[in-house]
Amino acid sequence: MKSWLEISEGALRANYRALVRAAAAGGGGSMPVLAVVKARAYGHGADLCAGVLASAGAPWLGVADAEEGVLVRRALDGTVGAGKVKPGVLSQPEILSNPESLVGPESLVGPEILVMCGLLPEDAEAIVSHGLTPVVWSPDQLGWLERARGGVSQISVHLEVDTGMSRQGAVAGARLGLFLDRLAASASVRLGGVLTHFASAEVSGSPLTELQRGRFEAALEQIAARELRPEWIHAGNTSTIDEAGSIPWLRRMAGLYGARPMLRAGLALYGYCLPLKGAQSAVRDHLRPVLAWRSRVLAIEDVPRGATIGYNATFVAPRAMRLGLLPVGYADGLRRELSASDARAGGWVMIRGRRARIVGRISMNLTTVDLSSIPEAAPGDEATLLGEGVSAEDHARLAETIPYEILCGLRARPRLTA
Ligand SMILES: *Cc1c(COP(=O)(O)O)cnc(C)c1O
């Protein structure tokens, strides 16, 4: 194995618990937190993380698409079979395919699965047959689901309201009206939830968030005017929980319409959050990274002063150096922006507890690091690319991006550890 990801089950659970505690902010009791495991759980492995989060009590898991939803459903069924989640109770697809056994939604094992990033006509069948809940906003989508219904009597959907992202969702007013008309005409689709997504949650007091809340309120009113009573009203992301200002509002909205409020979180589950503007972070101090990315030193080489290192010789050894070769590169998600030249220091890895700086350009599958100040390093030594001493925030800073992109760009295989 050239490199691997060690996924700390303990850290993932602890981060989830920290989010649940923070979601109770502003009084009014606890609020469920949907755990987002889309994009292979931000690179951490959706199947592994889904099992851990389910057993930690997450009532909902969020995936990007139907394919990911099926993967997570199978992983959960495996976990249930293995007795890790309440044993002996039927999973949702079993209940759906065997209505006789239905003893009410309370009997569902583990979390429901929300497919958050839209669907295509050909996804509808997998969604229905695996008991996934799609986020929808257009009349067409309802038609696709109805046609894929098979023997399932009720398909629950969550309606996204576009309040300012112009990405997905129906805008309150005429567009939402058309959707609600179509929904009213459906015998098999039921409105299980309503959601929106904030564009600037990390900015405390953002006027855009204010505007988005107002538009969401208008949509909720329009939905209630049609006598629809969704069970869930949800919004937010890591920064919404971290910034906390929208939590009492969400609780109030849910109260007003007799629904259950819910927050959603992804990044913080994995131990990171964006810096907040204008507010104290509620969760940062309670999070720790879940993932360590490790590899091994393939070879060690002494090179003389003047040796050229890597493509285009952007780095020339200023003195005799000892170089370590690592079997990872940008194909594995080690960002090429972490390369080092004569003019610019790049990233580093940790070997024997010390920094070994990357030298020269990162190649597709190989990277050279400076071991000159770690004389005891030996071939086969473990190298930490992300973990103690080097964070996804460090990589994000060097690559001029966000920790999200660093994490979900990792390609190495995840393994669960304690
Ligand atoms: C990805 C996503 C989230 C999670 O966002 P984080 O910032 O990672 O917490 C929440 N809601 C929706 C709709 C998403 O797509």
Ligand as a Chemical Component Dictionary entry (heavy atoms), coordinates in Angstrom:
data_LIG
# 
_chem_comp.id                   LIG 
_chem_comp.type                 NON-POLYMER 
_chem_comp.pdbx_formal_charge   0 
_chem_comp.three_letter_code    LIG 
# 
loop_
_chem_comp_atom.comp_id 
_chem_comp_atom.atom_id 
_chem_comp_atom.alt_atom_id 
_chem_comp_atom.type_symbol 
_chem_comp_atom.charge 
_chem_comp_atom.model_Cartn_x 
_chem_comp_atom.model_Cartn_y 
_chem_comp_atom.model_Cartn_z 
_chem_comp_atom.pdbx_ordinal 
LIG C1 C1 C 0 -22.468 19.784 1.698 1  
LIG C2 C2 C 0 -23.701 20.266 2.270 2  
LIG C3 C3 C 0 -23.793 20.528 3.644 3  
LIG C4 C4 C 0 -22.633 20.393 4.584 4  
LIG O1 O1 O 0 -21.820 21.542 4.541 5  
LIG P1 P1 P 0 -20.570 21.692 5.510 6  
LIG O2 O2 O 0 -20.132 23.093 5.321 7  
LIG O3 O3 O 0 -19.547 20.709 5.055 8  
LIG O4 O4 O 0 -21.011 21.411 6.889 9  
LIG C5 C5 C 0 -25.020 20.917 4.134 10 
LIG N1 N1 N 0 -26.092 21.042 3.335 11 
LIG C6 C6 C 0 -26.035 20.807 2.013 12 
LIG C7 C7 C 0 -27.257 20.957 1.188 13 
LIG C8 C8 C 0 -24.842 20.429 1.428 14 
LIG O5 O5 O 0 -24.793 20.211 0.111 15 
# 
loop_
_chem_comp_bond.comp_id 
_chem_comp_bond.atom_id_1 
_chem_comp_bond.atom_id_2 
_chem_comp_bond.value_order 
_chem_comp_bond.pdbx_ordinal 
LIG C1 C2 SING 1  
LIG C2 C3 SING 2  
LIG C2 C8 DOUB 3  
LIG C3 C4 SING 4  
LIG C3 C5 DOUB 5  
LIG C4 O1 SING 6  
LIG O1 P1 SING 7  
LIG P1 O2 DOUB 8  
LIG P1 O3 SING 9  
LIG P1 O4 SING 10 
LIG C5 N1 SING 11 
LIG N1 C6 DOUB 12 
LIG C6 C7 SING 13 
LIG C6 C8 SING 14 
LIG C8 O5 SING 15 
# 
